[in-house]
């Protein structure tokens, strides 16, 4: 009985400790859902995440499937190639809702299986840019007008002077065209806005009374930065993480279109590059439009979520 009473007391104590956090989350979620753009972004993202996690469930065929039975991949005859693509037709030897490409691969199948690559690059590059930009912004802001701040800001100035896409192309070309190097290249060039905004917010927060009280109480700089300041800038960091993820997806698609992509992977940008390299840009709209629309939608979803999160973290007006 005593053990049960002690367990119940610990549960009640934990519940009371987390109650304010839960209430803040509920208020934030209510404000987030007031923005229809944010809800739309979440819905779009859920669809693409479902595609990424369960591609075999949503895709009508496997990646090895080809339109014409009895032919090897890439071995279609000229007559067969000219007859591609077929629209949705259950009476034909195959079913391809969005048609097929010049190899007889289903466009819808390729699009669904490419969702995991886009989301992986987006989330990984966005997270890496935040892991670099947020700590540097915190240090730069907390030690404002010192040599630490000056050193970080001069690095930012130099990086801002480099053209984004050409620098990314050179970096990826030197290190090799792999998905990992593309993510690293995007992260290296996308942490700057994180650093600048977090620095400005930190400069404001370090003048607050609770920070001054922590200094008087003898708290170390590390404790003040990570215990008292960082929790207040994390919501803003999430906003830029969403924006960086959108930029990463667009950048990867641009690199793939230019031929700087991991050709062992399947991506929407690589589909566009294949359209261009095979001369079907003006002839096969069913092959061109879907991957472009997916790139636009997933980037817009991240921007919509980031826009709504910005309103939650920094509301301009009350409802």
Secondary structure, 3 states (H helix, E strand, C coil): CHHHHHHHHHHHHHHHHHHHHHHHHHHHHHHHHHCHHHHHHHHHHHHHHHHHHCHHHHCCCCCCCCCCCCCCCCCCCHHHHHHCCCCCCCCCCCCCCCCECCCCCEHHHHHHHHHHHHHHHHHHHHHHHHHHHHHHHHHHHHCCCCHHHHHHHHHHHHHHCCCHHHHHHHHHHHHCCCHHHHHHHHHHHHCHHHHHHHHHHHHHHCCCHHHHHHHHCCCCHHHHHHHHHHHHHHHHHHHHHHHHHHHHHHHHHHHHHCCCCCCCCCCHHHHHHHHHHCCCCCCCHHHHHHHHHHHHHHHHHHHHHHHHHHHHHCCCCCC
